[in-house]
């Protein structure tokens, strides 16, 4: 999943931004809005312990 998100970010910041910078800015804002949604779905039952 992380690799998929990074590929999406790279596409927006790279190819799309090179040809349509205004669209890329809007898409990056939408991409960043995903963070809250994804964070809400995370299971924090390990009380923050990183493995």
mmCIF entry with sequence, helices, sheets and N, C-alpha, C, O atoms, coordinates in Angstrom:
data_MODEL
# 
_entry.id   MODEL 
# 
_entity.id                         1 
_entity.type                       polymer 
_entity.pdbx_number_of_molecules   1 
# 
_entity_poly.entity_id                      1 
_entity_poly.type                           'polypeptide(L)' 
_entity_poly.nstd_linkage                   no 
_entity_poly.nstd_monomer                   no 
_entity_poly.pdbx_seq_one_letter_code       
;(UNK)(UNK)(UNK)(UNK)(UNK)(UNK)(UNK)(UNK)(UNK)(UNK)(UNK)(UNK)(UNK)(UNK)(UNK)(UNK)
(UNK)(UNK)(UNK)(UNK)(UNK)(UNK)(UNK)(UNK)(UNK)(UNK)(UNK)(UNK)(UNK)(UNK)(UNK)(UNK)
(UNK)(UNK)(UNK)(UNK)(UNK)(UNK)(UNK)(UNK)(UNK)(UNK)(UNK)(UNK)(UNK)(UNK)(UNK)(UNK)
(UNK)(UNK)(UNK)
;
_entity_poly.pdbx_seq_one_letter_code_can   XXXXXXXXXXXXXXXXXXXXXXXXXXXXXXXXXXXXXXXXXXXXXXXXXXX 
_entity_poly.pdbx_strand_id                 A 
# 
loop_
_entity_poly_seq.entity_id 
_entity_poly_seq.num 
_entity_poly_seq.mon_id 
_entity_poly_seq.hetero 
1 1  UNK n 
1 2  UNK n 
1 3  UNK n 
1 4  UNK n 
1 5  UNK n 
1 6  UNK n 
1 7  UNK n 
1 8  UNK n 
1 9  UNK n 
1 10 UNK n 
1 11 UNK n 
1 12 UNK n 
1 13 UNK n 
1 14 UNK n 
1 15 UNK n 
1 16 UNK n 
1 17 UNK n 
1 18 UNK n 
1 19 UNK n 
1 20 UNK n 
1 21 UNK n 
1 22 UNK n 
1 23 UNK n 
1 24 UNK n 
1 25 UNK n 
1 26 UNK n 
1 27 UNK n 
1 28 UNK n 
1 29 UNK n 
1 30 UNK n 
1 31 UNK n 
1 32 UNK n 
1 33 UNK n 
1 34 UNK n 
1 35 UNK n 
1 36 UNK n 
1 37 UNK n 
1 38 UNK n 
1 39 UNK n 
1 40 UNK n 
1 41 UNK n 
1 42 UNK n 
1 43 UNK n 
1 44 UNK n 
1 45 UNK n 
1 46 UNK n 
1 47 UNK n 
1 48 UNK n 
1 49 UNK n 
1 50 UNK n 
1 51 UNK n 
# 
_struct_asym.id          A 
_struct_asym.entity_id   1 
# 
loop_
_struct_conf.conf_type_id 
_struct_conf.id 
_struct_conf.pdbx_PDB_helix_id 
_struct_conf.beg_label_comp_id 
_struct_conf.beg_label_asym_id 
_struct_conf.beg_label_seq_id 
_struct_conf.pdbx_beg_PDB_ins_code 
_struct_conf.end_label_comp_id 
_struct_conf.end_label_asym_id 
_struct_conf.end_label_seq_id 
_struct_conf.pdbx_end_PDB_ins_code 
_struct_conf.beg_auth_comp_id 
_struct_conf.beg_auth_asym_id 
_struct_conf.beg_auth_seq_id 
_struct_conf.end_auth_comp_id 
_struct_conf.end_auth_asym_id 
_struct_conf.end_auth_seq_id 
_struct_conf.pdbx_PDB_helix_class 
_struct_conf.details 
_struct_conf.pdbx_PDB_helix_length 
HELX_P HELX_P1 AA1 UNK A 2  ? UNK A 11 ? UNK A 2  UNK A 11 1 ? 10 
HELX_P HELX_P2 AA2 UNK A 12 ? UNK A 16 ? UNK A 12 UNK A 16 3 ? 5  
HELX_P HELX_P3 AA3 UNK A 17 ? UNK A 19 ? UNK A 17 UNK A 19 1 ? 3  
HELX_P HELX_P4 AA4 UNK A 21 ? UNK A 41 ? UNK A 21 UNK A 41 1 ? 21 
# 
_struct_conf_type.id          HELX_P 
_struct_conf_type.criteria    ? 
_struct_conf_type.reference   ? 
# 
loop_
_atom_site.group_PDB 
_atom_site.id 
_atom_site.type_symbol 
_atom_site.label_atom_id 
_atom_site.label_alt_id 
_atom_site.label_comp_id 
_atom_site.label_asym_id 
_atom_site.label_entity_id 
_atom_site.label_seq_id 
_atom_site.pdbx_PDB_ins_code 
_atom_site.Cartn_x 
_atom_site.Cartn_y 
_atom_site.Cartn_z 
_atom_site.occupancy 
_atom_site.B_iso_or_equiv 
_atom_site.pdbx_formal_charge 
_atom_site.auth_seq_id 
_atom_site.auth_comp_id 
_atom_site.auth_asym_id 
_atom_site.auth_atom_id 
_atom_site.pdbx_PDB_model_num 
ATOM 1   N N  . UNK A 1 1  ? 0.817  -1.188 0.000   1.00 0.00 ? 1  UNK A N  1 
ATOM 2   C CA . UNK A 1 1  ? 0.000  0.000  0.000   1.00 0.00 ? 1  UNK A CA 1 
ATOM 3   C C  . UNK A 1 1  ? 0.865  1.257  0.000   1.00 0.00 ? 1  UNK A C  1 
ATOM 4   O O  . UNK A 1 1  ? 0.555  2.218  -0.705  1.00 0.00 ? 1  UNK A O  1 
ATOM 5   N N  . UNK A 1 2  ? 1.936  1.264  0.775   1.00 0.00 ? 2  UNK A N  1 
ATOM 6   C CA . UNK A 1 2  ? 2.813  2.422  0.815   1.00 0.00 ? 2  UNK A CA 1 
ATOM 7   C C  . UNK A 1 2  ? 3.437  2.675  -0.555  1.00 0.00 ? 2  UNK A C  1 
ATOM 8   O O  . UNK A 1 2  ? 3.538  3.822  -0.991  1.00 0.00 ? 2  UNK A O  1 
ATOM 9   N N  . UNK A 1 3  ? 3.850  1.621  -1.223  1.00 0.00 ? 3  UNK A N  1 
ATOM 10  C CA . UNK A 1 3  ? 4.436  1.775  -2.563  1.00 0.00 ? 3  UNK A CA 1 
ATOM 11  C C  . UNK A 1 3  ? 3.414  2.356  -3.538  1.00 0.00 ? 3  UNK A C  1 
ATOM 12  O O  . UNK A 1 3  ? 3.763  3.184  -4.379  1.00 0.00 ? 3  UNK A O  1 
ATOM 13  N N  . UNK A 1 4  ? 2.167  1.931  -3.434  1.00 0.00 ? 4  UNK A N  1 
ATOM 14  C CA . UNK A 1 4  ? 1.107  2.466  -4.301  1.00 0.00 ? 4  UNK A CA 1 
ATOM 15  C C  . UNK A 1 4  ? 0.902  3.961  -4.061  1.00 0.00 ? 4  UNK A C  1 
ATOM 16  O O  . UNK A 1 4  ? 0.765  4.736  -5.008  1.00 0.00 ? 4  UNK A O  1 
ATOM 17  N N  . UNK A 1 5  ? 0.882  4.354  -2.799  1.00 0.00 ? 5  UNK A N  1 
ATOM 18  C CA . UNK A 1 5  ? 0.707  5.769  -2.473  1.00 0.00 ? 5  UNK A CA 1 
ATOM 19  C C  . UNK A 1 5  ? 1.886  6.595  -2.979  1.00 0.00 ? 5  UNK A C  1 
ATOM 20  O O  . UNK A 1 5  ? 1.709  7.706  -3.478  1.00 0.00 ? 5  UNK A O  1 
ATOM 21  N N  . UNK A 1 6  ? 3.088  6.043  -2.846  1.00 0.00 ? 6  UNK A N  1 
ATOM 22  C CA . UNK A 1 6  ? 4.262  6.766  -3.315  1.00 0.00 ? 6  UNK A CA 1 
ATOM 23  C C  . UNK A 1 6  ? 4.267  6.895  -4.839  1.00 0.00 ? 6  UNK A C  1 
ATOM 24  O O  . UNK A 1 6  ? 4.665  7.935  -5.364  1.00 0.00 ? 6  UNK A O  1 
ATOM 25  N N  . UNK A 1 7  ? 3.836  5.863  -5.553  1.00 0.00 ? 7  UNK A N  1 
ATOM 26  C CA . UNK A 1 7  ? 3.738  5.950  -7.010  1.00 0.00 ? 7  UNK A CA 1 
ATOM 27  C C  . UNK A 1 7  ? 2.722  7.022  -7.416  1.00 0.00 ? 7  UNK A C  1 
ATOM 28  O O  . UNK A 1 7  ? 2.938  7.762  -8.376  1.00 0.00 ? 7  UNK A O  1 
ATOM 29  N N  . UNK A 1 8  ? 1.628  7.095  -6.685  1.00 0.00 ? 8  UNK A N  1 
ATOM 30  C CA . UNK A 1 8  ? 0.617  8.118  -6.962  1.00 0.00 ? 8  UNK A CA 1 
ATOM 31  C C  . UNK A 1 8  ? 1.201  9.509  -6.767  1.00 0.00 ? 8  UNK A C  1 
ATOM 32  O O  . UNK A 1 8  ? 1.019  10.392 -7.605  1.00 0.00 ? 8  UNK A O  1 
ATOM 33  N N  . UNK A 1 9  ? 1.899  9.695  -5.663  1.00 0.00 ? 9  UNK A N  1 
ATOM 34  C CA . UNK A 1 9  ? 2.528  10.987 -5.379  1.00 0.00 ? 9  UNK A CA 1 
ATOM 35  C C  . UNK A 1 9  ? 3.550  11.347 -6.455  1.00 0.00 ? 9  UNK A C  1 
ATOM 36  O O  . UNK A 1 9  ? 3.603  12.491 -6.908  1.00 0.00 ? 9  UNK A O  1 
ATOM 37  N N  . UNK A 1 10 ? 4.353  10.379 -6.860  1.00 0.00 ? 10 UNK A N  1 
ATOM 38  C CA . UNK A 1 10 ? 5.365  10.625 -7.888  1.00 0.00 ? 10 UNK A CA 1 
ATOM 39  C C  . UNK A 1 10 ? 4.727  11.020 -9.218  1.00 0.00 ? 10 UNK A C  1 
ATOM 40  O O  . UNK A 1 10 ? 5.223  11.909 -9.910  1.00 0.00 ? 10 UNK A O  1 
ATOM 41  N N  . UNK A 1 11 ? 3.641  10.365 -9.568  1.00 0.00 ? 11 UNK A N  1 
ATOM 42  C CA . UNK A 1 11 ? 2.953  10.688 -10.821 1.00 0.00 ? 11 UNK A CA 1 
ATOM 43  C C  . UNK A 1 11 ? 2.420  12.115 -10.792 1.00 0.00 ? 11 UNK A C  1 
ATOM 44  O O  . UNK A 1 11 ? 2.533  12.850 -11.772 1.00 0.00 ? 11 UNK A O  1 
ATOM 45  N N  . UNK A 1 12 ? 1.839  12.497 -9.658  1.00 0.00 ? 12 UNK A N  1 
ATOM 46  C CA . UNK A 1 12 ? 1.295  13.852 -9.544  1.00 0.00 ? 12 UNK A CA 1 
ATOM 47  C C  . UNK A 1 12 ? 2.425  14.880 -9.583  1.00 0.00 ? 12 UNK A C  1 
ATOM 48  O O  . UNK A 1 12 ? 2.356  15.857 -10.329 1.00 0.00 ? 12 UNK A O  1 
ATOM 49  N N  . UNK A 1 13 ? 3.456  14.659 -8.785  1.00 0.00 ? 13 UNK A N  1 
ATOM 50  C CA . UNK A 1 13 ? 4.549  15.626 -8.678  1.00 0.00 ? 13 UNK A CA 1 
ATOM 51  C C  . UNK A 1 13 ? 5.451  15.625 -9.910  1.00 0.00 ? 13 UNK A C  1 
ATOM 52  O O  . UNK A 1 13 ? 6.172  16.593 -10.154 1.00 0.00 ? 13 UNK A O  1 
ATOM 53  N N  . UNK A 1 14 ? 5.414  14.560 -10.673 1.00 0.00 ? 14 UNK A N  1 
ATOM 54  C CA . UNK A 1 14 ? 6.271  14.458 -11.847 1.00 0.00 ? 14 UNK A CA 1 
ATOM 55  C C  . UNK A 1 14 ? 5.552  14.784 -13.134 1.00 0.00 ? 14 UNK A C  1 
ATOM 56  O O  . UNK A 1 14 ? 5.507  15.938 -13.560 1.00 0.00 ? 14 UNK A O  1 
ATOM 57  N N  . UNK A 1 15 ? 4.986  13.757 -13.755 1.00 0.00 ? 15 UNK A N  1 
ATOM 58  C CA . UNK A 1 15 ? 4.374  13.901 -15.085 1.00 0.00 ? 15 UNK A CA 1 
ATOM 59  C C  . UNK A 1 15 ? 3.236  14.913 -15.113 1.00 0.00 ? 15 UNK A C  1 
ATOM 60  O O  . UNK A 1 15 ? 3.175  15.760 -16.004 1.00 0.00 ? 15 UNK A O  1 
ATOM 61  N N  . UNK A 1 16 ? 2.347  14.827 -14.149 1.00 0.00 ? 16 UNK A N  1 
ATOM 62  C CA . UNK A 1 16 ? 1.190  15.727 -14.170 1.00 0.00 ? 16 UNK A CA 1 
ATOM 63  C C  . UNK A 1 16 ? 1.628  17.166 -13.921 1.00 0.00 ? 16 UNK A C  1 
ATOM 64  O O  . UNK A 1 16 ? 1.178  18.080 -14.612 1.00 0.00 ? 16 UNK A O  1 
ATOM 65  N N  . UNK A 1 17 ? 2.500  17.373 -12.940 1.00 0.00 ? 17 UNK A N  1 
ATOM 66  C CA . UNK A 1 17 ? 2.962  18.724 -12.626 1.00 0.00 ? 17 UNK A CA 1 
ATOM 67  C C  . UNK A 1 17 ? 3.719  19.351 -13.795 1.00 0.00 ? 17 UNK A C  1 
ATOM 68  O O  . UNK A 1 17 ? 3.639  20.560 -14.014 1.00 0.00 ? 17 UNK A O  1 
ATOM 69  N N  . UNK A 1 18 ? 4.446  18.536 -14.537 1.00 0.00 ? 18 UNK A N  1 
ATOM 70  C CA . UNK A 1 18 ? 5.210  19.061 -15.671 1.00 0.00 ? 18 UNK A CA 1 
ATOM 71  C C  . UNK A 1 18 ? 4.294  19.615 -16.760 1.00 0.00 ? 18 UNK A C  1 
ATOM 72  O O  . UNK A 1 18 ? 4.640  20.588 -17.430 1.00 0.00 ? 18 UNK A O  1 
ATOM 73  N N  . UNK A 1 19 ? 3.138  19.002 -16.935 1.00 0.00 ? 19 UNK A N  1 
ATOM 74  C CA . UNK A 1 19 ? 2.233  19.392 -18.015 1.00 0.00 ? 19 UNK A CA 1 
ATOM 75  C C  . UNK A 1 19 ? 1.047  20.235 -17.561 1.00 0.00 ? 19 UNK A C  1 
ATOM 76  O O  . UNK A 1 19 ? 0.524  21.044 -18.328 1.00 0.00 ? 19 UNK A O  1 
ATOM 77  N N  . UNK A 1 20 ? 0.623  20.044 -16.312 1.00 0.00 ? 20 UNK A N  1 
ATOM 78  C CA . UNK A 1 20 ? -0.562 20.739 -15.791 1.00 0.00 ? 20 UNK A CA 1 
ATOM 79  C C  . UNK A 1 20 ? -0.325 21.111 -14.324 1.00 0.00 ? 20 UNK A C  1 
ATOM 80  O O  . UNK A 1 20 ? -0.898 20.489 -13.430 1.00 0.00 ? 20 UNK A O  1 
ATOM 81  N N  . UNK A 1 21 ? 0.504  22.108 -14.075 1.00 0.00 ? 21 UNK A N  1 
ATOM 82  C CA . UNK A 1 21 ? 0.852  22.433 -12.681 1.00 0.00 ? 21 UNK A CA 1 
ATOM 83  C C  . UNK A 1 21 ? -0.343 22.785 -11.796 1.00 0.00 ? 21 UNK A C  1 
ATOM 84  O O  . UNK A 1 21 ? -0.364 22.409 -10.624 1.00 0.00 ? 21 UNK A O  1 
ATOM 85  N N  . UNK A 1 22 ? -1.330 23.492 -12.326 1.00 0.00 ? 22 UNK A N  1 
ATOM 86  C CA . UNK A 1 22 ? -2.499 23.844 -11.509 1.00 0.00 ? 22 UNK A CA 1 
ATOM 87  C C  . UNK A 1 22 ? -3.277 22.597 -11.090 1.00 0.00 ? 22 UNK A C  1 
ATOM 88  O O  . UNK A 1 22 ? -3.724 22.489 -9.948  1.00 0.00 ? 22 UNK A O  1 
ATOM 89  N N  . UNK A 1 23 ? -3.431 21.674 -12.007 1.00 0.00 ? 23 UNK A N  1 
ATOM 90  C CA . UNK A 1 23 ? -4.106 20.416 -11.702 1.00 0.00 ? 23 UNK A CA 1 
ATOM 91  C C  . UNK A 1 23 ? -3.312 19.615 -10.676 1.00 0.00 ? 23 UNK A C  1 
ATOM 92  O O  . UNK A 1 23 ? -3.890 19.011 -9.773  1.00 0.00 ? 23 UNK A O  1 
ATOM 93  N N  . UNK A 1 24 ? -2.002 19.611 -10.811 1.00 0.00 ? 24 UNK A N  1 
ATOM 94  C CA . UNK A 1 24 ? -1.155 18.862 -9.874  1.00 0.00 ? 24 UNK A CA 1 
ATOM 95  C C  . UNK A 1 24 ? -1.301 19.388 -8.448  1.00 0.00 ? 24 UNK A C  1 
ATOM 96  O O  . UNK A 1 24 ? -1.340 18.605 -7.499  1.00 0.00 ? 24 UNK A O  1 
ATOM 97  N N  . UNK A 1 25 ? -1.382 20.705 -8.294  1.00 0.00 ? 25 UNK A N  1 
ATOM 98  C CA . UNK A 1 25 ? -1.556 21.280 -6.955  1.00 0.00 ? 25 UNK A CA 1 
ATOM 99  C C  . UNK A 1 25 ? -2.868 20.809 -6.349  1.00 0.00 ? 25 UNK A C  1 
ATOM 100 O O  . UNK A 1 25 ? -2.908 20.398 -5.190  1.00 0.00 ? 25 UNK A O  1 
ATOM 101 N N  . UNK A 1 26 ? -3.942 20.868 -7.129  1.00 0.00 ? 26 UNK A N  1 
ATOM 102 C CA . UNK A 1 26 ? -5.242 20.409 -6.644  1.00 0.00 ? 26 UNK A CA 1 
ATOM 103 C C  . UNK A 1 26 ? -5.196 18.924 -6.284  1.00 0.00 ? 26 UNK A C  1 
ATOM 104 O O  . UNK A 1 26 ? -5.739 18.516 -5.257  1.00 0.00 ? 26 UNK A O  1 
ATOM 105 N N  . UNK A 1 27 ? -4.553 18.123 -7.119  1.00 0.00 ? 27 UNK A N  1 
ATOM 106 C CA . UNK A 1 27 ? -4.472 16.682 -6.863  1.00 0.00 ? 27 UNK A CA 1 
ATOM 107 C C  . UNK A 1 27 ? -3.636 16.385 -5.619  1.00 0.00 ? 27 UNK A C  1 
ATOM 108 O O  . UNK A 1 27 ? -3.961 15.470 -4.861  1.00 0.00 ? 27 UNK A O  1 
ATOM 109 N N  . UNK A 1 28 ? -2.565 17.147 -5.401  1.00 0.00 ? 28 UNK A N  1 
ATOM 110 C CA . UNK A 1 28 ? -1.756 16.937 -4.197  1.00 0.00 ? 28 UNK A CA 1 
ATOM 111 C C  . UNK A 1 28 ? -2.536 17.267 -2.937  1.00 0.00 ? 28 UNK A C  1 
ATOM 112 O O  . UNK A 1 28 ? -2.397 16.577 -1.926  1.00 0.00 ? 28 UNK A O  1 
ATOM 113 N N  . UNK A 1 29 ? -3.363 18.322 -2.982  1.00 0.00 ? 29 UNK A N  1 
ATOM 114 C CA . UNK A 1 29 ? -4.199 18.642 -1.820  1.00 0.00 ? 29 UNK A CA 1 
ATOM 115 C C  . UNK A 1 29 ? -5.165 17.496 -1.537  1.00 0.00 ? 29 UNK A C  1 
ATOM 116 O O  . UNK A 1 29 ? -5.362 17.116 -0.383  1.00 0.00 ? 29 UNK A O  1 
ATOM 117 N N  . UNK A 1 30 ? -5.763 16.949 -2.584  1.00 0.00 ? 30 UNK A N  1 
ATOM 118 C CA . UNK A 1 30 ? -6.677 15.813 -2.401  1.00 0.00 ? 30 UNK A CA 1 
ATOM 119 C C  . UNK A 1 30 ? -5.928 14.606 -1.853  1.00 0.00 ? 30 UNK A C  1 
ATOM 120 O O  . UNK A 1 30 ? -6.434 13.886 -0.993  1.00 0.00 ? 30 UNK A O  1 
ATOM 121 N N  . UNK A 1 31 ? -4.728 14.396 -2.356  1.00 0.00 ? 31 UNK A N  1 
ATOM 122 C CA . UNK A 1 31 ? -3.892 13.288 -1.900  1.00 0.00 ? 31 UNK A CA 1 
ATOM 123 C C  . UNK A 1 31 ? -3.600 13.434 -0.404  1.00 0.00 ? 31 UNK A C  1 
ATOM 124 O O  . UNK A 1 31 ? -3.687 12.469 0.354   1.00 0.00 ? 31 UNK A O  1 
ATOM 125 N N  . UNK A 1 32 ? -3.252 14.654 0.006   1.00 0.00 ? 32 UNK A N  1 
ATOM 126 C CA . UNK A 1 32 ? -2.974 14.894 1.421   1.00 0.00 ? 32 UNK A CA 1 
ATOM 127 C C  . UNK A 1 32 ? -4.218 14.710 2.284   1.00 0.00 ? 32 UNK A C  1 
ATOM 128 O O  . UNK A 1 32 ? -4.107 14.304 3.440   1.00 0.00 ? 32 UNK A O  1 
ATOM 129 N N  . UNK A 1 33 ? -5.389 14.998 1.748   1.00 0.00 ? 33 UNK A N  1 
ATOM 130 C CA . UNK A 1 33 ? -6.636 14.786 2.488   1.00 0.00 ? 33 UNK A CA 1 
ATOM 131 C C  . UNK A 1 33 ? -6.866 13.313 2.817   1.00 0.00 ? 33 UNK A C  1 
ATOM 132 O O  . UNK A 1 33 ? -7.603 12.988 3.749   1.00 0.00 ? 33 UNK A O  1 
ATOM 133 N N  . UNK A 1 34 ? -6.239 12.428 2.057   1.00 0.00 ? 34 UNK A N  1 
ATOM 134 C CA . UNK A 1 34 ? -6.369 10.995 2.329   1.00 0.00 ? 34 UNK A CA 1 
ATOM 135 C C  . UNK A 1 34 ? -5.751 10.612 3.670   1.00 0.00 ? 34 UNK A C  1 
ATOM 136 O O  . UNK A 1 34 ? -6.154 9.619  4.276   1.00 0.00 ? 34 UNK A O  1 
ATOM 137 N N  . UNK A 1 35 ? -4.789 11.380 4.132   1.00 0.00 ? 35 UNK A N  1 
ATOM 138 C CA . UNK A 1 35 ? -4.060 11.025 5.346   1.00 0.00 ? 35 UNK A CA 1 
ATOM 139 C C  . UNK A 1 35 ? -4.997 10.838 6.541   1.00 0.00 ? 35 UNK A C  1 
ATOM 140 O O  . UNK A 1 35 ? -4.851 9.873  7.292   1.00 0.00 ? 35 UNK A O  1 
ATOM 141 N N  . UNK A 1 36 ? -5.938 11.733 6.722   1.00 0.00 ? 36 UNK A N  1 
ATOM 142 C CA . UNK A 1 36 ? -6.847 11.598 7.860   1.00 0.00 ? 36 UNK A CA 1 
ATOM 143 C C  . UNK A 1 36 ? -7.692 10.342 7.728   1.00 0.00 ? 36 UNK A C  1 
ATOM 144 O O  . UNK A 1 36 ? -7.866 9.598  8.692   1.00 0.00 ? 36 UNK A O  1 
ATOM 145 N N  . UNK A 1 37 ? -8.215 10.112 6.537   1.00 0.00 ? 37 UNK A N  1 
ATOM 146 C CA . UNK A 1 37 ? -9.035 8.930  6.305   1.00 0.00 ? 37 UNK A CA 1 
ATOM 147 C C  . UNK A 1 37 ? -8.240 7.651  6.568   1.00 0.00 ? 37 UNK A C  1 
ATOM 148 O O  . UNK A 1 37 ? -8.736 6.724  7.209   1.00 0.00 ? 37 UNK A O  1 
ATOM 149 N N  . UNK A 1 38 ? -7.019 7.608  6.074   1.00 0.00 ? 38 UNK A N  1 
ATOM 150 C CA . UNK A 1 38 ? -6.185 6.423  6.285   1.00 0.00 ? 38 UNK A CA 1 
ATOM 151 C C  . UNK A 1 38 ? -5.813 6.275  7.752   1.00 0.00 ? 38 UNK A C  1 
ATOM 152 O O  . UNK A 1 38 ? -5.795 5.165  8.285   1.00 0.00 ? 38 UNK A O  1 
ATOM 153 N N  . UNK A 1 39 ? -5.518 7.390  8.403   1.00 0.00 ? 39 UNK A N  1 
ATOM 154 C CA . UNK A 1 39 ? -5.169 7.343  9.821   1.00 0.00 ? 39 UNK A CA 1 
ATOM 155 C C  . UNK A 1 39 ? -6.319 6.857  10.680  1.00 0.00 ? 39 UNK A C  1 
ATOM 156 O O  . UNK A 1 39 ? -6.107 6.161  11.673  1.00 0.00 ? 39 UNK A O  1 
ATOM 157 N N  . UNK A 1 40 ? -7.531 7.220  10.304  1.00 0.00 ? 40 UNK A N  1 
ATOM 158 C CA . UNK A 1 40 ? -8.706 6.785  11.061  1.00 0.00 ? 40 UNK A CA 1 
ATOM 159 C C  . UNK A 1 40 ? -8.914 5.277  10.961  1.00 0.00 ? 40 UNK A C  1 
ATOM 160 O O  . UNK A 1 40 ? -9.502 4.666  11.853  1.00 0.00 ? 40 UNK A O  1 
ATOM 161 N N  . UNK A 1 41 ? -8.435 4.686  9.883   1.00 0.00 ? 41 UNK A N  1 
ATOM 162 C CA . UNK A 1 41 ? -8.624 3.248  9.676   1.00 0.00 ? 41 UNK A CA 1 
ATOM 163 C C  . UNK A 1 41 ? -7.528 2.392  10.282  1.00 0.00 ? 41 UNK A C  1 
ATOM 164 O O  . UNK A 1 41 ? -7.634 1.165  10.284  1.00 0.00 ? 41 UNK A O  1 
ATOM 165 N N  . UNK A 1 42 ? -6.484 3.010  10.792  1.00 0.00 ? 42 UNK A N  1 
ATOM 166 C CA . UNK A 1 42 ? -5.352 2.263  11.353  1.00 0.00 ? 42 UNK A CA 1 
ATOM 167 C C  . UNK A 1 42 ? -5.742 1.626  12.680  1.00 0.00 ? 42 UNK A C  1 
ATOM 168 O O  . UNK A 1 42 ? -6.487 2.204  13.472  1.00 0.00 ? 42 UNK A O  1 
ATOM 169 N N  . UNK A 1 43 ? -5.235 0.450  12.899  1.00 0.00 ? 43 UNK A N  1 
ATOM 170 C CA . UNK A 1 43 ? -5.457 -0.256 14.155  1.00 0.00 ? 43 UNK A CA 1 
ATOM 171 C C  . UNK A 1 43 ? -4.371 0.147  15.138  1.00 0.00 ? 43 UNK A C  1 
ATOM 172 O O  . UNK A 1 43 ? -3.203 -0.185 14.937  1.00 0.00 ? 43 UNK A O  1 
ATOM 173 N N  . UNK A 1 44 ? -4.728 0.842  16.173  1.00 0.00 ? 44 UNK A N  1 
ATOM 174 C CA . UNK A 1 44 ? -3.761 1.299  17.161  1.00 0.00 ? 44 UNK A CA 1 
ATOM 175 C C  . UNK A 1 44 ? -3.824 0.441  18.435  1.00 0.00 ? 44 UNK A C  1 
ATOM 176 O O  . UNK A 1 44 ? -3.483 0.913  19.520  1.00 0.00 ? 44 UNK A O  1 
ATOM 177 N N  . UNK A 1 45 ? -4.249 -0.785 18.301  1.00 0.00 ? 45 UNK A N  1 
ATOM 178 C CA . UNK A 1 45 ? -4.405 -1.641 19.473  1.00 0.00 ? 45 UNK A CA 1 
ATOM 179 C C  . UNK A 1 45 ? -3.059 -2.030 20.083  1.00 0.00 ? 45 UNK A C  1 
ATOM 180 O O  . UNK A 1 45 ? -3.013 -2.546 21.199  1.00 0.00 ? 45 UNK A O  1 
ATOM 181 N N  . UNK A 1 46 ? -1.954 -1.785 19.353  1.00 0.00 ? 46 UNK A N  1 
ATOM 182 C CA . UNK A 1 46 ? -0.635 -2.102 19.902  1.00 0.00 ? 46 UNK A CA 1 
ATOM 183 C C  . UNK A 1 46 ? -0.099 -0.964 20.773  1.00 0.00 ? 46 UNK A C  1 
ATOM 184 O O  . UNK A 1 46 ? 1.042  -1.014 21.233  1.00 0.00 ? 46 UNK A O  1 
ATOM 185 N N  . UNK A 1 47 ? -0.920 0.052  20.997  1.00 0.00 ? 47 UNK A N  1 
ATOM 186 C CA . UNK A 1 47 ? -0.614 1.196  21.839  1.00 0.00 ? 47 UNK A CA 1 
ATOM 187 C C  . UNK A 1 47 ? 0.644  1.934  21.375  1.00 0.00 ? 47 UNK A C  1 
ATOM 188 O O  . UNK A 1 47 ? 1.421  2.424  22.195  1.00 0.00 ? 47 UNK A O  1 
ATOM 189 N N  . UNK A 1 48 ? 0.839  2.010  20.060  1.00 0.00 ? 48 UNK A N  1 
ATOM 190 C CA . UNK A 1 48 ? 1.932  2.783  19.523  1.00 0.00 ? 48 UNK A CA 1 
ATOM 191 C C  . UNK A 1 48 ? 3.272  2.074  19.444  1.00 0.00 ? 48 UNK A C  1 
ATOM 192 O O  . UNK A 1 48 ? 4.271  2.688  19.070  1.00 0.00 ? 48 UNK A O  1 
ATOM 193 N N  . UNK A 1 49 ? 3.312  0.803  19.786  1.00 0.00 ? 49 UNK A N  1 
ATOM 194 C CA . UNK A 1 49 ? 4.574  0.047  19.716  1.00 0.00 ? 49 UNK A CA 1 
ATOM 195 C C  . UNK A 1 49 ? 4.885  -0.227 18.259  1.00 0.00 ? 49 UNK A C  1 
ATOM 196 O O  . UNK A 1 49 ? 4.056  -0.776 17.534  1.00 0.00 ? 49 UNK A O  1 
ATOM 197 N N  . UNK A 1 50 ? 6.090  0.159  17.826  1.00 0.00 ? 50 UNK A N  1 
ATOM 198 C CA . UNK A 1 50 ? 6.508  -0.060 16.450  1.00 0.00 ? 50 UNK A CA 1 
ATOM 199 C C  . UNK A 1 50 ? 7.336  -1.330 16.396  1.00 0.00 ? 50 UNK A C  1 
ATOM 200 O O  . UNK A 1 50 ? 8.286  -1.496 17.161  1.00 0.00 ? 50 UNK A O  1 
ATOM 201 N N  . UNK A 1 51 ? 6.979  -2.210 15.504  1.00 0.00 ? 51 UNK A N  1 
ATOM 202 C CA . UNK A 1 51 ? 7.706  -3.475 15.388  1.00 0.00 ? 51 UNK A CA 1 
ATOM 203 C C  . UNK A 1 51 ? 8.728  -3.407 14.301  1.00 0.00 ? 51 UNK A C  1 
ATOM 204 O O  . UNK A 1 51 ? 9.438  -4.384 14.060  1.00 0.00 ? 51 UNK A O  1 
# 
